[in-house]
Amino acid sequence: MTSPLLQLEQLSVRYGSVQALHGIDLEVRQGELVTLLGSNGAGKSSSLRAISALVPAGGGRILWRGAPLAGVPAHRIVRLGIGHCPEGRRVLSRQSVAANLELGAYLRRDRAAIAADLERCYGLFPRLAERRQQLAGALSGGEQQMLAIARALMGRPELLMLDEPSLGLAPRLVGEVMQALAQLHQGGLTILLVEQNAQAALEIADRGYVLEAGQLTLQGPARQLLADPELRAAYLGG
């Protein structure tokens, strides 16, 4: 097997006296869709924030293509090819859909490729194409989530990390977002997906990890986790 694209080795994160992560090990290989599951407060978001250098690691190592990321600032993480779509969408509400997407490509200079990627995003999320001149703050919650994902894609990441993309969405929109992620995965994009919606995430993932109180309790192929009685009782209603 090839070496992991991303690897966490005994990663710990602390907020003052609160230990959010207790030495977790996780890996994502090129072309995989890996999901990190767990309830609210389990440490899922802290994992992504540590990878993106938005919070400091309190211990352990984060490796990108085998090289440690210790001391690498957040803007350099993006340049290395790691895109982060945060929880809560965080679109620029007073800017248009098109402006939000263009800002996603801020670090790029390949104008022709940027234009092609913009059209690709509009093809992936046709609603954004219909609303390209509309202010992002006027979009529905589902449309804002689509915009947040598309904005991250405009950076042309090698690894796309998504934090709770289904949070607060109606079931129909959850299905649309997950279908888009599955399509991106089938196109070869490597994805690390943080989710509380275990069923939706495992249906499109290759592998999964389960976090509880900052510690990994289960991991394995997605189909295996879907059938796991402990996981089904905790997250899938038995």
Sequence and secondary structure as in RCSB ss.txt:
>XXXX:A:sequence
MTSPLLQLEQLSVRYGSVQALHGIDLEVRQGELVTLLGSNGAGKSSSLRAISALVPAGGGRILWRGAPLAGVPAH
RIVRLGIGHCPEGRRVLSRQSVAANLELGAYLRRDRAAIAADLERCYGLFPRLAERRQQLAGALSGGEQQMLAIA
RALMGRPELLMLDEPSLGLAPRLVGEVMQALAQLHQGGLTILLVEQNAQAALEIADRGYVLEAGQLTLQGPARQL
LADPELRAAYLGG
>XXXX:A:secstr
    SEEEEEEEEEETTEEEEEEEEEEE TT EEEEE  TTSSHHHHHHHHTTSS  SEEEEEETTEE TT  HH
HHHHHTEEEE TT    TTSBHHHHHHHHTTT   HHHHHHHHHHHHHH HHHHHTTTSBGGGS HHHHHHHHHH
HHHTT  SEEEEE TTTT  HHHHHHHHHHHHHHHHTT EEEEEES HHHHHHH SEEEEEETTEEEEEEEHHHH
HT HHHHHHHS  
